[in-house]
Amino acid sequence: PLRGLAAAVITGVPVPAWNAMIEPVRRLLPARWHDANMGDKLHKGAALLGLRDRHALYHRLVSACPEPEALVPGAQEPPTALTHPALRPAASPFLHEMMAADLVTYLPDDILCKVDRAAMGVSLESRVPFLDHRVVEFAWRLPLAYKVRDGVGKWVLREVLARHVPRALFERPKMGFGVPIHAWLRGPLREWAEALLAPERLRQEGFLDAGLVRARWEGHLSGRLNAAYELWNILMFQAWLENNGGPRRPPLA
């Protein structure tokens, strides 16, 4: 009950309001709080407070859509290493199990796929030397304390790097290469997205729950939540559907 109450309090404050409150003291906080969009991180953290176990926690962390079954009426998520106990990698402790799951799902199906497409799109040969099987096998045999220590990931790699590079160059908040989809959807792409997410259109097509999609869209536009990645997946499906003649879903049995 206390975790649920904490989640309700955190999500009850819109993301922009959290950012505004944190900004004046952001530089006085620990380095992990220096992110410019801490409000979004607080909302994401709140969504984890009510989960039932650690497997549900990992599943939520790697999912773009928190309620896929609700989003697609009559459907259910297929059994994968993320959803089915028999398909989960056998590893212990749980941090190693999450690393193993990343190795067989997130790496090949997400990160490496994106890098390959982006590189080949401009005729660029890319390499991932840390995924040489000898490096992976060596890293897998290392004790967990060499990988995560005092809340710091890639610990042993950082120690090796510190022999050659000043720590000030790499011991700072992680800077990703994310595309600002959240801002685009509220700005230059808003009209395009509005047309694809129109409730009457969604109801006519019959694939997605129009009410749930609309709630996500309006929440994103207002700044109450950042549903950019979930909405982008929906928009890609809607755009594909439009380009392929807009077939309607047959009635559910």
N, C-alpha and C positions, 0 to 999 in steps of 0.2 A: 504493500500500500504506500509506503514512504517513497519508494522509487517511482511509482506511478504519479504521486503528488509532485515530486521534483520534476518529472518530465512535463507535467501539465504547466507548472510555473515557468519553466524554461521556454517551452514552445508558445506560451501565452504572450511573450514579448516578441514582436516582429524582429526579423534579422537586422534590418537597418537600425532599429532602436538599440539592439545589443552592440552593434558596431559603434554607434555614436557614444554610448556609455563607456565602452572600453578604450576608445581612441585616446582620450586625454592621459590615460595611465599605461597605455600599451607598452611603451618603452621601459617602464619600470618593472614590468612583469618578466618572468622567466622567458627564455628565448622561444620556447614552443608556443608562447602566447603572442608572438610578434606578427602573426599572420594578419593581413589587413581585413580579412573577412571572418573574424572569430565568431560572429553571430551565426553564420552558417554552420560552423563546426559545433557550436553549442546545440543547435537544433538537431544535427545529426547524432550527436552524443545522447541527447535526450531520447531519441527514437530507440536507442539500444537498452535503455533502463528497464523496459518492461518485458524483455525477451526471456524465454523460459530456461535456456541452457546455453552452453558455450558454442554448440554447433549452430544454433539459431543465430547467435551473435556473429559468427564468421559468415554465415550465409547472408545476413543483412549487410555486412560490411562490403561484400563483393557484388551486391545486387544493385542494378540501376532502378529496378521497380520493386518497392517493398510489398506490394499486394498483387502479384501477377494473376492469381485465381480470381480476384475481385475485378480486375481490369478486363479480363476476357471471360464473360459469363459462360458457365458450363465447361470451362477448361481447367486443367490442372498441370502443374509443373512436372515435366517428365523426370524419371529417376536418373540422377547423375551423381558424381562424387560430392556434390554439394547438398543433395536432398535425400539420398538413400544410404542408410547405414552400411549395407553390404558392399557398396561401391566406394566407400571412403578409404583413403590410404591408411594402411596400418602403420602408425608411428606414435611414439610417445617421447616426451610429454606433449601436451596439446599444441604448443607452439610449433613443434616439429610436424605435427599432423597438418596444421594450417600451411606450413611451408611446402609440404608434400602436395597438398591440394592445389596450391598456387602453381606448382611445377607442372601439374598435368591438366590444369584448366586455364588459369589466368594468363600464364606465359604464352602457350601456343594459340589460345583462342582470342586473345586481346592484344597485349603489348607487342609480341613478336609479329602478329598478323598486321598490325598497324604500321610498324616499322618497315616491314617488307613491302607493303603496298605503297607507302610514301616514298621509299627509296627507289623502287622500280619505276614509279611514276615519272621520275626524272633521270632514269638510267644510272642510278647510283648504287654501287655495290656496298652493302653494309655488313658489318661483322659483329658478333656478340661473343668476344673471347672468354668472358666469364662463364659461358655456357659450354665451353669445351668439356667433354665428358670427364676428363681427368680432374679438372678444377671442381666440377660439380661433385664428383665422388669424394674428393678430398674434403671439400666443405661439408658434405653430409656427415662425414665421420667425426668432425670437430664437436666437442661438447657444446651444449647450448650456451654456456657462459661466455664462449668465444664469439657468439653471434649477437646476443643481446645481453647487455650488462648495464645495470643502473638506469634502465629505460632507454638506453642508446643502442640502436641497431647497427649491424655491420661492424661490430666492435673491433674484431681482429683486423679487418680491412682498413679501418681508420688508423689503427696503431701502425700498420705498415706504411700507410700513406704519410703519416706524420714524420717518418724518417726522411722524406724527400720534399715535402711541401709544408709550409707554415700552417699550423692548425687554424689560424684566423681565416684562411681561404676556404676551408670546408666545414668548419664547425659553426654553422649558422642555419637558420630555417631553410628547409627544402624549398626550392623554386621549381615548380613544374612547368610543363609546356602546354597547359590546358588551353583550349580554344574558348573564348568568352561567349559561349552559347547563351548563358543566362542573360547577358546584356543584349545580345542580338535579338533574342526573342521578345525582349521588352522594347526594342528599338526598331532597326531597319527590317527585321523579319516578322514583326508583329502582325501586319496585315495578311501576309502569306499564311502564317500559322493560324490566325483567326479563321480564315476560310476553311482550312483543312480540319479544324477542331470544332466547327459549328455543330451544336447539339443535334439539330434536325438531320444533318448529314450523317452523323455517327449513328443515330437511331435508324435511319433508313438503310445504312450498310449492314448494321446488325452484328458487327464483330466486337466492338468495344462498349463498355459501360459509359454512356454519354454523360451521366451525372458525375461519375467519379473523375472522368477526364476533365470536365468543366471545372470541378472543384480544384483540381491540380493547376489548371491553366490560370484561373482567377487568383489563386493563392500565389502563384509565381509572379503574375503581373503586379500584384499589390506589394510584393516584397516580403510577405509573411513567411514564405518558404522559397527554397531554391530547388525547383523540380526540373531543372534544365535537361539533365541526362534522360530522365524518364520521359519527359515531353519530346525530346529529340527522337527517341526510339519510336514513339507513337507517330510523330510527324513523318519519319522515314517510311513507316508502314502505310500511312495515309497517302503519301506521295507515290509510293509504288502502286497502291491500289488504283489511284487516279490514272497513272500511266498505263495501266493494264485493263482499262475499261470499267473499273469500279464494280466488280462482281459483288453480288449480295450473298450474305451467309444464309444457308438453308436453315429453316426453323429447327430449334433444338427439340429432340424427342422428349 
